[in-house]
């Protein structure tokens, strides 16, 4: 199954082994975010949390 990343738009081919495969197979309209963008978003969120902690 091929899915397009909602953030960068790159098309990724995922197999049944992929963690999001079942979700996307059942609900194809739900957004998919590739590993690269997922890691980037997580990094940004951690940065924001870090900024909040530091006065
Ligand atoms: Zn992406």
mmCIF file of the protein (N, C-alpha, C, O) and its ligand, coordinates in Angstrom:
data_MODEL
# 
_entry.id   MODEL 
# 
loop_
_entity.id 
_entity.type 
_entity.pdbx_number_of_molecules 
1 polymer     1 
2 non-polymer 1 
# 
_entity_poly.entity_id                      1 
_entity_poly.type                           'polypeptide(L)' 
_entity_poly.nstd_linkage                   no 
_entity_poly.nstd_monomer                   no 
_entity_poly.pdbx_seq_one_letter_code       
;(UNK)(UNK)(UNK)(UNK)(UNK)(UNK)(UNK)(UNK)(UNK)(UNK)(UNK)(UNK)(UNK)(UNK)(UNK)(UNK)
(UNK)(UNK)(UNK)(UNK)(UNK)(UNK)(UNK)(UNK)(UNK)(UNK)(UNK)(UNK)(UNK)(UNK)(UNK)(UNK)
(UNK)(UNK)(UNK)(UNK)(UNK)(UNK)(UNK)(UNK)(UNK)(UNK)(UNK)(UNK)(UNK)(UNK)(UNK)(UNK)
(UNK)(UNK)(UNK)(UNK)(UNK)(UNK)(UNK)
;
_entity_poly.pdbx_seq_one_letter_code_can   XXXXXXXXXXXXXXXXXXXXXXXXXXXXXXXXXXXXXXXXXXXXXXXXXXXXXXX 
_entity_poly.pdbx_strand_id                 A 
# 
loop_
_entity_poly_seq.entity_id 
_entity_poly_seq.num 
_entity_poly_seq.mon_id 
_entity_poly_seq.hetero 
1 1  UNK n 
1 2  UNK n 
1 3  UNK n 
1 4  UNK n 
1 5  UNK n 
1 6  UNK n 
1 7  UNK n 
1 8  UNK n 
1 9  UNK n 
1 10 UNK n 
1 11 UNK n 
1 12 UNK n 
1 13 UNK n 
1 14 UNK n 
1 15 UNK n 
1 16 UNK n 
1 17 UNK n 
1 18 UNK n 
1 19 UNK n 
1 20 UNK n 
1 21 UNK n 
1 22 UNK n 
1 23 UNK n 
1 24 UNK n 
1 25 UNK n 
1 26 UNK n 
1 27 UNK n 
1 28 UNK n 
1 29 UNK n 
1 30 UNK n 
1 31 UNK n 
1 32 UNK n 
1 33 UNK n 
1 34 UNK n 
1 35 UNK n 
1 36 UNK n 
1 37 UNK n 
1 38 UNK n 
1 39 UNK n 
1 40 UNK n 
1 41 UNK n 
1 42 UNK n 
1 43 UNK n 
1 44 UNK n 
1 45 UNK n 
1 46 UNK n 
1 47 UNK n 
1 48 UNK n 
1 49 UNK n 
1 50 UNK n 
1 51 UNK n 
1 52 UNK n 
1 53 UNK n 
1 54 UNK n 
1 55 UNK n 
# 
loop_
_struct_asym.id 
_struct_asym.entity_id 
A 1 
B 2 
# 
loop_
_chem_comp.id 
_chem_comp.type 
_chem_comp.mon_nstd_flag 
UNK 'L-peptide linking' . 
ZN  non-polymer         . 
# 
_pdbx_entity_nonpoly.entity_id   2 
_pdbx_entity_nonpoly.name        ? 
_pdbx_entity_nonpoly.comp_id     ZN 
# 
_pdbx_nonpoly_scheme.asym_id         B 
_pdbx_nonpoly_scheme.entity_id       2 
_pdbx_nonpoly_scheme.mon_id          ZN 
_pdbx_nonpoly_scheme.ndb_seq_num     1 
_pdbx_nonpoly_scheme.pdb_seq_num     101 
_pdbx_nonpoly_scheme.auth_seq_num    101 
_pdbx_nonpoly_scheme.pdb_mon_id      ZN 
_pdbx_nonpoly_scheme.auth_mon_id     ZN 
_pdbx_nonpoly_scheme.pdb_strand_id   A 
_pdbx_nonpoly_scheme.pdb_ins_code    . 
# 
loop_
_atom_site.group_PDB 
_atom_site.id 
_atom_site.type_symbol 
_atom_site.label_atom_id 
_atom_site.label_alt_id 
_atom_site.label_comp_id 
_atom_site.label_asym_id 
_atom_site.label_entity_id 
_atom_site.label_seq_id 
_atom_site.pdbx_PDB_ins_code 
_atom_site.Cartn_x 
_atom_site.Cartn_y 
_atom_site.Cartn_z 
_atom_site.occupancy 
_atom_site.B_iso_or_equiv 
_atom_site.pdbx_formal_charge 
_atom_site.auth_seq_id 
_atom_site.auth_comp_id 
_atom_site.auth_asym_id 
_atom_site.auth_atom_id 
_atom_site.pdbx_PDB_model_num 
ATOM   1   N  N  . UNK A 1 1  ? 0.852   -1.197 0.000  1.00 0.00 ? 1   UNK A N  1 
ATOM   2   C  CA . UNK A 1 1  ? 0.000   0.000  0.000  1.00 0.00 ? 1   UNK A CA 1 
ATOM   3   C  C  . UNK A 1 1  ? 0.889   1.250  0.000  1.00 0.00 ? 1   UNK A C  1 
ATOM   4   O  O  . UNK A 1 1  ? 1.883   1.326  0.723  1.00 0.00 ? 1   UNK A O  1 
ATOM   5   N  N  . UNK A 1 2  ? 0.505   2.228  -0.831 1.00 0.00 ? 2   UNK A N  1 
ATOM   6   C  CA . UNK A 1 2  ? 1.274   3.464  -0.890 1.00 0.00 ? 2   UNK A CA 1 
ATOM   7   C  C  . UNK A 1 2  ? 0.515   4.579  -0.189 1.00 0.00 ? 2   UNK A C  1 
ATOM   8   O  O  . UNK A 1 2  ? -0.682  4.769  -0.406 1.00 0.00 ? 2   UNK A O  1 
ATOM   9   N  N  . UNK A 1 3  ? 1.224   5.307  0.650  1.00 0.00 ? 3   UNK A N  1 
ATOM   10  C  CA . UNK A 1 3  ? 0.602   6.404  1.390  1.00 0.00 ? 3   UNK A CA 1 
ATOM   11  C  C  . UNK A 1 3  ? 1.460   7.655  1.244  1.00 0.00 ? 3   UNK A C  1 
ATOM   12  O  O  . UNK A 1 3  ? 2.686   7.582  1.164  1.00 0.00 ? 3   UNK A O  1 
ATOM   13  N  N  . UNK A 1 4  ? 0.785   8.811  1.211  1.00 0.00 ? 4   UNK A N  1 
ATOM   14  C  CA . UNK A 1 4  ? 1.499   10.076 1.092  1.00 0.00 ? 4   UNK A CA 1 
ATOM   15  C  C  . UNK A 1 4  ? 1.618   10.744 2.444  1.00 0.00 ? 4   UNK A C  1 
ATOM   16  O  O  . UNK A 1 4  ? 0.645   10.825 3.194  1.00 0.00 ? 4   UNK A O  1 
ATOM   17  N  N  . UNK A 1 5  ? 2.814   11.224 2.754  1.00 0.00 ? 5   UNK A N  1 
ATOM   18  C  CA . UNK A 1 5  ? 3.028   11.921 4.020  1.00 0.00 ? 5   UNK A CA 1 
ATOM   19  C  C  . UNK A 1 5  ? 2.271   13.246 4.008  1.00 0.00 ? 5   UNK A C  1 
ATOM   20  O  O  . UNK A 1 5  ? 2.313   13.983 3.023  1.00 0.00 ? 5   UNK A O  1 
ATOM   21  N  N  . UNK A 1 6  ? 1.594   13.537 5.085  1.00 0.00 ? 6   UNK A N  1 
ATOM   22  C  CA . UNK A 1 6  ? 0.798   14.764 5.152  1.00 0.00 ? 6   UNK A CA 1 
ATOM   23  C  C  . UNK A 1 6  ? 1.686   15.994 5.281  1.00 0.00 ? 6   UNK A C  1 
ATOM   24  O  O  . UNK A 1 6  ? 1.272   17.095 4.917  1.00 0.00 ? 6   UNK A O  1 
ATOM   25  N  N  . UNK A 1 7  ? 2.902   15.820 5.796  1.00 0.00 ? 7   UNK A N  1 
ATOM   26  C  CA . UNK A 1 7  ? 3.784   16.955 6.045  1.00 0.00 ? 7   UNK A CA 1 
ATOM   27  C  C  . UNK A 1 7  ? 4.640   17.272 4.817  1.00 0.00 ? 7   UNK A C  1 
ATOM   28  O  O  . UNK A 1 7  ? 4.610   18.399 4.324  1.00 0.00 ? 7   UNK A O  1 
ATOM   29  N  N  . UNK A 1 8  ? 5.399   16.297 4.318  1.00 0.00 ? 8   UNK A N  1 
ATOM   30  C  CA . UNK A 1 8  ? 6.329   16.564 3.220  1.00 0.00 ? 8   UNK A CA 1 
ATOM   31  C  C  . UNK A 1 8  ? 5.791   16.090 1.872  1.00 0.00 ? 8   UNK A C  1 
ATOM   32  O  O  . UNK A 1 8  ? 6.326   16.458 0.826  1.00 0.00 ? 8   UNK A O  1 
ATOM   33  N  N  . UNK A 1 9  ? 4.729   15.271 1.893  1.00 0.00 ? 9   UNK A N  1 
ATOM   34  C  CA . UNK A 1 9  ? 4.109   14.848 0.652  1.00 0.00 ? 9   UNK A CA 1 
ATOM   35  C  C  . UNK A 1 9  ? 4.782   13.676 -0.040 1.00 0.00 ? 9   UNK A C  1 
ATOM   36  O  O  . UNK A 1 9  ? 4.338   13.250 -1.107 1.00 0.00 ? 9   UNK A O  1 
ATOM   37  N  N  . UNK A 1 10 ? 5.842   13.149 0.547  1.00 0.00 ? 10  UNK A N  1 
ATOM   38  C  CA . UNK A 1 10 ? 6.539   12.030 -0.070 1.00 0.00 ? 10  UNK A CA 1 
ATOM   39  C  C  . UNK A 1 10 ? 5.707   10.753 0.052  1.00 0.00 ? 10  UNK A C  1 
ATOM   40  O  O  . UNK A 1 10 ? 5.091   10.492 1.085  1.00 0.00 ? 10  UNK A O  1 
ATOM   41  N  N  . UNK A 1 11 ? 5.703   9.969  -1.021 1.00 0.00 ? 11  UNK A N  1 
ATOM   42  C  CA . UNK A 1 11 ? 4.921   8.736  -1.027 1.00 0.00 ? 11  UNK A CA 1 
ATOM   43  C  C  . UNK A 1 11 ? 5.784   7.583  -0.523 1.00 0.00 ? 11  UNK A C  1 
ATOM   44  O  O  . UNK A 1 11 ? 6.898   7.354  -0.995 1.00 0.00 ? 11  UNK A O  1 
ATOM   45  N  N  . UNK A 1 12 ? 5.230   6.872  0.444  1.00 0.00 ? 12  UNK A N  1 
ATOM   46  C  CA . UNK A 1 12 ? 5.949   5.759  1.044  1.00 0.00 ? 12  UNK A CA 1 
ATOM   47  C  C  . UNK A 1 12 ? 5.156   4.475  0.844  1.00 0.00 ? 12  UNK A C  1 
ATOM   48  O  O  . UNK A 1 12 ? 3.932   4.467  0.975  1.00 0.00 ? 12  UNK A O  1 
ATOM   49  N  N  . UNK A 1 13 ? 5.844   3.410  0.531  1.00 0.00 ? 13  UNK A N  1 
ATOM   50  C  CA . UNK A 1 13 ? 5.178   2.108  0.411  1.00 0.00 ? 13  UNK A CA 1 
ATOM   51  C  C  . UNK A 1 13 ? 5.292   1.394  1.747  1.00 0.00 ? 13  UNK A C  1 
ATOM   52  O  O  . UNK A 1 13 ? 6.394   1.125  2.227  1.00 0.00 ? 13  UNK A O  1 
ATOM   53  N  N  . UNK A 1 14 ? 4.148   1.089  2.343  1.00 0.00 ? 14  UNK A N  1 
ATOM   54  C  CA . UNK A 1 14 ? 4.167   0.418  3.637  1.00 0.00 ? 14  UNK A CA 1 
ATOM   55  C  C  . UNK A 1 14 ? 3.571   -0.983 3.516  1.00 0.00 ? 14  UNK A C  1 
ATOM   56  O  O  . UNK A 1 14 ? 2.695   -1.236 2.689  1.00 0.00 ? 14  UNK A O  1 
ATOM   57  N  N  . UNK A 1 15 ? 4.060   -1.867 4.344  1.00 0.00 ? 15  UNK A N  1 
ATOM   58  C  CA . UNK A 1 15 ? 3.578   -3.246 4.367  1.00 0.00 ? 15  UNK A CA 1 
ATOM   59  C  C  . UNK A 1 15 ? 2.742   -3.475 5.621  1.00 0.00 ? 15  UNK A C  1 
ATOM   60  O  O  . UNK A 1 15 ? 2.594   -2.584 6.458  1.00 0.00 ? 15  UNK A O  1 
ATOM   61  N  N  . UNK A 1 16 ? 2.208   -4.669 5.734  1.00 0.00 ? 16  UNK A N  1 
ATOM   62  C  CA . UNK A 1 16 ? 1.401   -5.007 6.900  1.00 0.00 ? 16  UNK A CA 1 
ATOM   63  C  C  . UNK A 1 16 ? 2.198   -4.924 8.194  1.00 0.00 ? 16  UNK A C  1 
ATOM   64  O  O  . UNK A 1 16 ? 1.628   -4.807 9.279  1.00 0.00 ? 16  UNK A O  1 
ATOM   65  N  N  . UNK A 1 17 ? 3.500   -4.984 8.073  1.00 0.00 ? 17  UNK A N  1 
ATOM   66  C  CA . UNK A 1 17 ? 4.361   -4.918 9.254  1.00 0.00 ? 17  UNK A CA 1 
ATOM   67  C  C  . UNK A 1 17 ? 4.430   -3.504 9.824  1.00 0.00 ? 17  UNK A C  1 
ATOM   68  O  O  . UNK A 1 17 ? 4.809   -3.308 10.978 1.00 0.00 ? 17  UNK A O  1 
ATOM   69  N  N  . UNK A 1 18 ? 4.058   -2.521 9.001  1.00 0.00 ? 18  UNK A N  1 
ATOM   70  C  CA . UNK A 1 18 ? 4.130   -1.137 9.450  1.00 0.00 ? 18  UNK A CA 1 
ATOM   71  C  C  . UNK A 1 18 ? 3.090   -0.867 10.525 1.00 0.00 ? 18  UNK A C  1 
ATOM   72  O  O  . UNK A 1 18 ? 1.969   -1.373 10.466 1.00 0.00 ? 18  UNK A O  1 
ATOM   73  N  N  . UNK A 1 19 ? 3.479   -0.059 11.515 1.00 0.00 ? 19  UNK A N  1 
ATOM   74  C  CA . UNK A 1 19 ? 2.595   0.179  12.667 1.00 0.00 ? 19  UNK A CA 1 
ATOM   75  C  C  . UNK A 1 19 ? 1.303   0.886  12.265 1.00 0.00 ? 19  UNK A C  1 
ATOM   76  O  O  . UNK A 1 19 ? 0.275   0.709  12.919 1.00 0.00 ? 19  UNK A O  1 
ATOM   77  N  N  . UNK A 1 20 ? 1.344   1.685  11.195 1.00 0.00 ? 20  UNK A N  1 
ATOM   78  C  CA . UNK A 1 20 ? 0.162   2.442  10.788 1.00 0.00 ? 20  UNK A CA 1 
ATOM   79  C  C  . UNK A 1 20 ? -0.660  1.739  9.710  1.00 0.00 ? 20  UNK A C  1 
ATOM   80  O  O  . UNK A 1 20 ? -1.698  2.250  9.289  1.00 0.00 ? 20  UNK A O  1 
ATOM   81  N  N  . UNK A 1 21 ? -0.200  0.572  9.264  1.00 0.00 ? 21  UNK A N  1 
ATOM   82  C  CA . UNK A 1 21 ? -0.869  -0.088 8.137  1.00 0.00 ? 21  UNK A CA 1 
ATOM   83  C  C  . UNK A 1 21 ? -2.342  -0.378 8.420  1.00 0.00 ? 21  UNK A C  1 
ATOM   84  O  O  . UNK A 1 21 ? -3.205  -0.035 7.612  1.00 0.00 ? 21  UNK A O  1 
ATOM   85  N  N  . UNK A 1 22 ? -2.635  -1.003 9.553  1.00 0.00 ? 22  UNK A N  1 
ATOM   86  C  CA . UNK A 1 22 ? -4.011  -1.390 9.883  1.00 0.00 ? 22  UNK A CA 1 
ATOM   87  C  C  . UNK A 1 22 ? -4.915  -0.169 9.965  1.00 0.00 ? 22  UNK A C  1 
ATOM   88  O  O  . UNK A 1 22 ? -6.036  -0.171 9.457  1.00 0.00 ? 22  UNK A O  1 
ATOM   89  N  N  . UNK A 1 23 ? -4.408  0.869  10.611 1.00 0.00 ? 23  UNK A N  1 
ATOM   90  C  CA . UNK A 1 23 ? -5.194  2.106  10.749 1.00 0.00 ? 23  UNK A CA 1 
ATOM   91  C  C  . UNK A 1 23 ? -5.491  2.723  9.380  1.00 0.00 ? 23  UNK A C  1 
ATOM   92  O  O  . UNK A 1 23 ? -6.624  3.115  9.101  1.00 0.00 ? 23  UNK A O  1 
ATOM   93  N  N  . UNK A 1 24 ? -4.465  2.806  8.531  1.00 0.00 ? 24  UNK A N  1 
ATOM   94  C  CA . UNK A 1 24 ? -4.641  3.424  7.233  1.00 0.00 ? 24  UNK A CA 1 
ATOM   95  C  C  . UNK A 1 24 ? -5.467  2.547  6.292  1.00 0.00 ? 24  UNK A C  1 
ATOM   96  O  O  . UNK A 1 24 ? -6.162  3.059  5.415  1.00 0.00 ? 24  UNK A O  1 
ATOM   97  N  N  . UNK A 1 25 ? -5.391  1.239  6.472  1.00 0.00 ? 25  UNK A N  1 
ATOM   98  C  CA . UNK A 1 25 ? -6.187  0.342  5.640  1.00 0.00 ? 25  UNK A CA 1 
ATOM   99  C  C  . UNK A 1 25 ? -7.665  0.475  5.996  1.00 0.00 ? 25  UNK A C  1 
ATOM   100 O  O  . UNK A 1 25 ? -8.535  0.407  5.128  1.00 0.00 ? 25  UNK A O  1 
ATOM   101 N  N  . UNK A 1 26 ? -7.932  0.663  7.273  1.00 0.00 ? 26  UNK A N  1 
ATOM   102 C  CA . UNK A 1 26 ? -9.317  0.802  7.719  1.00 0.00 ? 26  UNK A CA 1 
ATOM   103 C  C  . UNK A 1 26 ? -9.846  2.198  7.429  1.00 0.00 ? 26  UNK A C  1 
ATOM   104 O  O  . UNK A 1 26 ? -10.974 2.362  6.965  1.00 0.00 ? 26  UNK A O  1 
ATOM   105 N  N  . UNK A 1 27 ? -9.017  3.207  7.708  1.00 0.00 ? 27  UNK A N  1 
ATOM   106 C  CA . UNK A 1 27 ? -9.437  4.596  7.491  1.00 0.00 ? 27  UNK A CA 1 
ATOM   107 C  C  . UNK A 1 27 ? -8.406  5.314  6.636  1.00 0.00 ? 27  UNK A C  1 
ATOM   108 O  O  . UNK A 1 27 ? -7.508  5.966  7.168  1.00 0.00 ? 27  UNK A O  1 
ATOM   109 N  N  . UNK A 1 28 ? -8.525  5.203  5.313  1.00 0.00 ? 28  UNK A N  1 
ATOM   110 C  CA . UNK A 1 28 ? -7.534  5.807  4.411  1.00 0.00 ? 28  UNK A CA 1 
ATOM   111 C  C  . UNK A 1 28 ? -7.508  7.333  4.478  1.00 0.00 ? 28  UNK A C  1 
ATOM   112 O  O  . UNK A 1 28 ? -6.547  7.960  4.033  1.00 0.00 ? 28  UNK A O  1 
ATOM   113 N  N  . UNK A 1 29 ? -8.548  7.921  5.024  1.00 0.00 ? 29  UNK A N  1 
ATOM   114 C  CA . UNK A 1 29 ? -8.595  9.386  5.097  1.00 0.00 ? 29  UNK A CA 1 
ATOM   115 C  C  . UNK A 1 29 ? -7.801  9.949  6.268  1.00 0.00 ? 29  UNK A C  1 
ATOM   116 O  O  . UNK A 1 29 ? -7.555  11.154 6.321  1.00 0.00 ? 29  UNK A O  1 
ATOM   117 N  N  . UNK A 1 30 ? -7.400  9.105  7.199  1.00 0.00 ? 30  UNK A N  1 
ATOM   118 C  CA . UNK A 1 30 ? -6.625  9.601  8.328  1.00 0.00 ? 30  UNK A CA 1 
ATOM   119 C  C  . UNK A 1 30 ? -5.214  9.942  7.867  1.00 0.00 ? 30  UNK A C  1 
ATOM   120 O  O  . UNK A 1 30 ? -4.646  9.232  7.037  1.00 0.00 ? 30  UNK A O  1 
ATOM   121 N  N  . UNK A 1 31 ? -4.647  11.013 8.392  1.00 0.00 ? 31  UNK A N  1 
ATOM   122 C  CA . UNK A 1 31 ? -3.343  11.472 7.918  1.00 0.00 ? 31  UNK A CA 1 
ATOM   123 C  C  . UNK A 1 31 ? -2.211  10.503 8.255  1.00 0.00 ? 31  UNK A C  1 
ATOM   124 O  O  . UNK A 1 31 ? -2.170  9.895  9.324  1.00 0.00 ? 31  UNK A O  1 
ATOM   125 N  N  . UNK A 1 32 ? -1.291  10.389 7.288  1.00 0.00 ? 32  UNK A N  1 
ATOM   126 C  CA . UNK A 1 32 ? -0.085  9.597  7.514  1.00 0.00 ? 32  UNK A CA 1 
ATOM   127 C  C  . UNK A 1 32 ? 1.112   10.539 7.567  1.00 0.00 ? 32  UNK A C  1 
ATOM   128 O  O  . UNK A 1 32 ? 1.246   11.438 6.737  1.00 0.00 ? 32  UNK A O  1 
ATOM   129 N  N  . UNK A 1 33 ? 1.968   10.325 8.539  1.00 0.00 ? 33  UNK A N  1 
ATOM   130 C  CA . UNK A 1 33 ? 3.198   11.115 8.643  1.00 0.00 ? 33  UNK A CA 1 
ATOM   131 C  C  . UNK A 1 33 ? 4.374   10.152 8.604  1.00 0.00 ? 33  UNK A C  1 
ATOM   132 O  O  . UNK A 1 33 ? 4.437   9.211  9.395  1.00 0.00 ? 33  UNK A O  1 
ATOM   133 N  N  . UNK A 1 34 ? 5.300   10.382 7.690  1.00 0.00 ? 34  UNK A N  1 
ATOM   134 C  CA . UNK A 1 34 ? 6.423   9.472  7.509  1.00 0.00 ? 34  UNK A CA 1 
ATOM   135 C  C  . UNK A 1 34 ? 7.367   9.514  8.728  1.00 0.00 ? 34  UNK A C  1 
ATOM   136 O  O  . UNK A 1 34 ? 7.299   10.420 9.559  1.00 0.00 ? 34  UNK A O  1 
ATOM   137 N  N  . UNK A 1 35 ? 8.228   8.526  8.800  1.00 0.00 ? 35  UNK A N  1 
ATOM   138 C  CA . UNK A 1 35 ? 9.145   8.415  9.944  1.00 0.00 ? 35  UNK A CA 1 
ATOM   139 C  C  . UNK A 1 35 ? 10.016  9.651  10.100 1.00 0.00 ? 35  UNK A C  1 
ATOM   140 O  O  . UNK A 1 35 ? 10.297  10.105 11.209 1.00 0.00 ? 35  UNK A O  1 
ATOM   141 N  N  . UNK A 1 36 ? 10.439  10.188 8.945  1.00 0.00 ? 36  UNK A N  1 
ATOM   142 C  CA . UNK A 1 36 ? 11.319  11.358 8.942  1.00 0.00 ? 36  UNK A CA 1 
ATOM   143 C  C  . UNK A 1 36 ? 10.621  12.564 9.576  1.00 0.00 ? 36  UNK A C  1 
ATOM   144 O  O  . UNK A 1 36 ? 11.176  13.226 10.453 1.00 0.00 ? 36  UNK A O  1 
ATOM   145 N  N  . UNK A 1 37 ? 9.399   12.836 9.119  1.00 0.00 ? 37  UNK A N  1 
ATOM   146 C  CA . UNK A 1 37 ? 8.636   13.960 9.649  1.00 0.00 ? 37  UNK A CA 1 
ATOM   147 C  C  . UNK A 1 37 ? 8.183   13.673 11.078 1.00 0.00 ? 37  UNK A C  1 
ATOM   148 O  O  . UNK A 1 37 ? 8.130   14.580 11.908 1.00 0.00 ? 37  UNK A O  1 
ATOM   149 N  N  . UNK A 1 38 ? 7.860   12.430 11.362 1.00 0.00 ? 38  UNK A N  1 
ATOM   150 C  CA . UNK A 1 38 ? 7.450   12.057 12.714 1.00 0.00 ? 38  UNK A CA 1 
ATOM   151 C  C  . UNK A 1 38 ? 8.559   12.347 13.712 1.00 0.00 ? 38  UNK A C  1 
ATOM   152 O  O  . UNK A 1 38 ? 8.312   12.865 14.801 1.00 0.00 ? 38  UNK A O  1 
ATOM   153 N  N  . UNK A 1 39 ? 9.787   12.007 13.326 1.00 0.00 ? 39  UNK A N  1 
ATOM   154 C  CA . UNK A 1 39 ? 10.938  12.252 14.187 1.00 0.00 ? 39  UNK A CA 1 
ATOM   155 C  C  . UNK A 1 39 ? 11.176  13.752 14.337 1.00 0.00 ? 39  UNK A C  1 
ATOM   156 O  O  . UNK A 1 39 ? 11.528  14.229 15.416 1.00 0.00 ? 39  UNK A O  1 
ATOM   157 N  N  . UNK A 1 40 ? 10.979  14.493 13.240 1.00 0.00 ? 40  UNK A N  1 
ATOM   158 C  CA . UNK A 1 40 ? 11.186  15.938 13.257 1.00 0.00 ? 40  UNK A CA 1 
ATOM   159 C  C  . UNK A 1 40 ? 10.169  16.607 14.183 1.00 0.00 ? 40  UNK A C  1 
ATOM   160 O  O  . UNK A 1 40 ? 10.524  17.481 14.974 1.00 0.00 ? 40  UNK A O  1 
ATOM   161 N  N  . UNK A 1 41 ? 8.902   16.191 14.082 1.00 0.00 ? 41  UNK A N  1 
ATOM   162 C  CA . UNK A 1 41 ? 7.848   16.755 14.925 1.00 0.00 ? 41  UNK A CA 1 
ATOM   163 C  C  . UNK A 1 41 ? 8.132   16.455 16.395 1.00 0.00 ? 41  UNK A C  1 
ATOM   164 O  O  . UNK A 1 41 ? 7.979   17.318 17.259 1.00 0.00 ? 41  UNK A O  1 
ATOM   165 N  N  . UNK A 1 42 ? 8.545   15.223 16.659 1.00 0.00 ? 42  UNK A N  1 
ATOM   166 C  CA . UNK A 1 42 ? 8.864   14.843 18.034 1.00 0.00 ? 42  UNK A CA 1 
ATOM   167 C  C  . UNK A 1 42 ? 10.019  15.694 18.570 1.00 0.00 ? 42  UNK A C  1 
ATOM   168 O  O  . UNK A 1 42 ? 10.022  16.106 19.729 1.00 0.00 ? 42  UNK A O  1 
ATOM   169 N  N  . UNK A 1 43 ? 10.999  15.945 17.695 1.00 0.00 ? 43  UNK A N  1 
ATOM   170 C  CA . UNK A 1 43 ? 12.143  16.774 18.059 1.00 0.00 ? 43  UNK A CA 1 
ATOM   171 C  C  . UNK A 1 43 ? 11.699  18.195 18.375 1.00 0.00 ? 43  UNK A C  1 
ATOM   172 O  O  . UNK A 1 43 ? 12.151  18.788 19.355 1.00 0.00 ? 43  UNK A O  1 
ATOM   173 N  N  . UNK A 1 44 ? 10.813  18.743 17.544 1.00 0.00 ? 44  UNK A N  1 
ATOM   174 C  CA . UNK A 1 44 ? 10.297  20.095 17.774 1.00 0.00 ? 44  UNK A CA 1 
ATOM   175 C  C  . UNK A 1 44 ? 9.515   20.168 19.084 1.00 0.00 ? 44  UNK A C  1 
ATOM   176 O  O  . UNK A 1 44 ? 9.636   21.138 19.833 1.00 0.00 ? 44  UNK A O  1 
ATOM   177 N  N  . UNK A 1 45 ? 8.717   19.141 19.353 1.00 0.00 ? 45  UNK A N  1 
ATOM   178 C  CA . UNK A 1 45 ? 7.925   19.128 20.577 1.00 0.00 ? 45  UNK A CA 1 
ATOM   179 C  C  . UNK A 1 45 ? 8.827   19.071 21.810 1.00 0.00 ? 45  UNK A C  1 
ATOM   180 O  O  . UNK A 1 45 ? 8.568   19.727 22.819 1.00 0.00 ? 45  UNK A O  1 
ATOM   181 N  N  . UNK A 1 46 ? 9.885   18.278 21.705 1.00 0.00 ? 46  UNK A N  1 
ATOM   182 C  CA . UNK A 1 46 ? 10.828  18.184 22.815 1.00 0.00 ? 46  UNK A CA 1 
ATOM   183 C  C  . UNK A 1 46 ? 11.536  19.514 23.025 1.00 0.00 ? 46  UNK A C  1 
ATOM   184 O  O  . UNK A 1 46 ? 11.806  19.916 24.157 1.00 0.00 ? 46  UNK A O  1 
ATOM   185 N  N  . UNK A 1 47 ? 11.832  20.191 21.922 1.00 0.00 ? 47  UNK A N  1 
ATOM   186 C  CA . UNK A 1 47 ? 12.458  21.510 22.006 1.00 0.00 ? 47  UNK A CA 1 
ATOM   187 C  C  . UNK A 1 47 ? 11.559  22.505 22.726 1.00 0.00 ? 47  UNK A C  1 
ATOM   188 O  O  . UNK A 1 47 ? 12.012  23.273 23.575 1.00 0.00 ? 47  UNK A O  1 
ATOM   189 N  N  . UNK A 1 48 ? 10.273  22.477 22.371 1.00 0.00 ? 48  UNK A N  1 
ATOM   190 C  CA . UNK A 1 48 ? 9.316   23.388 22.996 1.00 0.00 ? 48  UNK A CA 1 
ATOM   191 C  C  . UNK A 1 48 ? 9.184   23.093 24.483 1.00 0.00 ? 48  UNK A C  1 
ATOM   192 O  O  . UNK A 1 48 ? 9.116   24.006 25.306 1.00 0.00 ? 48  UNK A O  1 
ATOM   193 N  N  . UNK A 1 49 ? 9.149   21.813 24.817 1.00 0.00 ? 49  UNK A N  1 
ATOM   194 C  CA . UNK A 1 49 ? 9.061   21.434 26.227 1.00 0.00 ? 49  UNK A CA 1 
ATOM   195 C  C  . UNK A 1 49 ? 10.296  21.900 26.977 1.00 0.00 ? 49  UNK A C  1 
ATOM   196 O  O  . UNK A 1 49 ? 10.213  22.349 28.121 1.00 0.00 ? 49  UNK A O  1 
ATOM   197 N  N  . UNK A 1 50 ? 11.442  21.787 26.319 1.00 0.00 ? 50  UNK A N  1 
ATOM   198 C  CA . UNK A 1 50 ? 12.693  22.215 26.915 1.00 0.00 ? 50  UNK A CA 1 
ATOM   199 C  C  . UNK A 1 50 ? 12.715  23.711 27.161 1.00 0.00 ? 50  UNK A C  1 
ATOM   200 O  O  . UNK A 1 50 ? 13.229  24.176 28.178 1.00 0.00 ? 50  UNK A O  1 
ATOM   201 N  N  . UNK A 1 51 ? 12.147  24.472 26.209 1.00 0.00 ? 51  UNK A N  1 
ATOM   202 C  CA . UNK A 1 51 ? 12.123  25.925 26.348 1.00 0.00 ? 51  UNK A CA 1 
ATOM   203 C  C  . UNK A 1 51 ? 11.205  26.351 27.501 1.00 0.00 ? 51  UNK A C  1 
ATOM   204 O  O  . UNK A 1 51 ? 11.481  27.318 28.210 1.00 0.00 ? 51  UNK A O  1 
ATOM   205 N  N  . UNK A 1 52 ? 10.113  25.606 27.667 1.00 0.00 ? 52  UNK A N  1 
ATOM   206 C  CA . UNK A 1 52 ? 9.174   25.935 28.735 1.00 0.00 ? 52  UNK A CA 1 
ATOM   207 C  C  . UNK A 1 52 ? 9.816   25.707 30.115 1.00 0.00 ? 52  UNK A C  1 
ATOM   208 O  O  . UNK A 1 52 ? 9.578   26.449 31.068 1.00 0.00 ? 52  UNK A O  1 
ATOM   209 N  N  . UNK A 1 53 ? 10.633  24.657 30.180 1.00 0.00 ? 53  UNK A N  1 
ATOM   210 C  CA . UNK A 1 53 ? 11.242  24.322 31.470 1.00 0.00 ? 53  UNK A CA 1 
ATOM   211 C  C  . UNK A 1 53 ? 12.279  25.377 31.880 1.00 0.00 ? 53  UNK A C  1 
ATOM   212 O  O  . UNK A 1 53 ? 12.405  25.728 33.053 1.00 0.00 ? 53  UNK A O  1 
ATOM   213 N  N  . UNK A 1 54 ? 13.015  25.869 30.875 1.00 0.00 ? 54  UNK A N  1 
ATOM   214 C  CA . UNK A 1 54 ? 14.057  26.845 31.198 1.00 0.00 ? 54  UNK A CA 1 
ATOM   215 C  C  . UNK A 1 54 ? 13.466  28.254 31.274 1.00 0.00 ? 54  UNK A C  1 
ATOM   216 O  O  . UNK A 1 54 ? 12.791  28.670 30.332 1.00 0.00 ? 54  UNK A O  1 
ATOM   217 N  N  . UNK A 1 55 ? 13.684  28.980 32.321 1.00 0.00 ? 55  UNK A N  1 
ATOM   218 C  CA . UNK A 1 55 ? 13.118  30.319 32.486 1.00 0.00 ? 55  UNK A CA 1 
ATOM   219 C  C  . UNK A 1 55 ? 13.809  31.381 31.609 1.00 0.00 ? 55  UNK A C  1 
ATOM   220 O  O  . UNK A 1 55 ? 13.434  32.553 31.647 1.00 0.00 ? 55  UNK A O  1 
HETATM 221 ZN ZN . ZN  B 2 .  ? 7.173   13.329 5.613  1.00 0.00 ? 101 ZN  A ZN 1 
# 
